[in-house]
Amino acid sequence: MLYEGSCHCGNVAFEVEGEFTEALDCNCSLCRRRGGLLAFAPLEKLVVKTPEDNISTYTFNRHVIRHHFCANCGIAPFGEGVGPNGAAMAAINLRCIPAIDLGALTVKPYDGAAL
């Protein structure tokens, strides 16, 4: 299914194709503070619909995930990294996709703090 998502103000908008029934609730220092629910898709399934200049990027710890956010409203709709199999992946904040019923998701805790 094709979903549309964005930050709060709409300056960072995207489309992503996938079937999202599960989400990770990560407890790393960044995710605890921003409260995102993450799901993953191959990077080629993510299409950014806004100019690159609208996107700010933050990395921390091992600097392997590029956490993208809106410099205007501060919301982080997605990030980019590499999956365990070496493939380029997008980490989608499912809270940024209005069409997804968050109550229907299976939410799994993830111990990102242990990394």
N, C-alpha and C positions, 0 to 999 in steps of 0.2 A: 504494500500500500504506500502511496506517496503522501507525505505529510508536509505541511508548511509550519514553520516556527520562526520565532524572532525573540529579540530582547524586549524589554518592556516598552521602550519608546519607538521601536521599529527600525532603528538605524542599522541593526545587524539582523538580516533576515536570511532564511535558508529554506531549502527543501531537502528532505531525506526520504529515501525509500527503504522500507523494512517492515517487519512484523514485530511490534514491540509489546510483549506480554510480561516481561520481567525487567526489573531495574535494580541497580546496585545503589545502596545507601552507604557511601564510603565515609570513613571516620578519619581520613587524613586531615592535617591541619587546615587545608584550604576548603575541602568539601564540608567539614563540620561547620565552618563559618558561613558558607554560601547556601547550604541546604539543597543542593541539586540531587536529582535522581537520575543516575546515568544508565544509558543503554549504548550498545556499540554496534557500529555498522562499518562495512568496508568504506574507506575514504572515497572511493569512486561513486558511492551512493549518495554522497552529500554534495549539494550544489548551493554555493553561497550566492545570494541574489542581490547583494549590495556591494558597493565599492570597497576594495581592500582597505582604503583609508579610514573607513568607519570602524575597523576592527583593531582593538588593542590586544596585545598578547603578553602573558605572564608565564614564566617558568620558575620552578623552584626545586629544591632537593637535588635529584639527579638530572634535572633539565631534559627529561625525555618526553614529557607531555607538554604540548603548547596549548595552554588554557586561553581561549579567546573570549573576549568580553567587550562590551560597549563602553567606550570612554564617557558617553553622555549619561546613561542611566545606571551603569555598573553591572548589569546582568550578564552572566556567562552562559550563553546558549549552547556552546559546543567547544570541544578541544580536538587536538590531533595528536596521534602518537603511532606507535607500532605495537601490534598485538603479539602474543606469545609465539605465534607462528612466523613472525617477521613481516607480516603484511601490514600495509598502511591502514590505520583505523581512525574512525571518528568516534569520539565520545559525546553523545548527544544528551543534553539536559532535558529530560522528558517533561519537566515542568514548563518548558518554553514552547511546547506544542499544544495549543488549545484543544485540538481535536482528540487528544488522548485522555481517556478516563483514568485518572491516577488511582482511583479506588479499585479499579479492576486489575491493576498490576500486582504481580507477585514481587514483593520488595525483599531483597536479600541483603543482609549486612555484609560489608566488605571491610576487612581490617587493613586499610591503607596506612594507618599509623605504624604498623609493624614493618613497613618498608623503610 
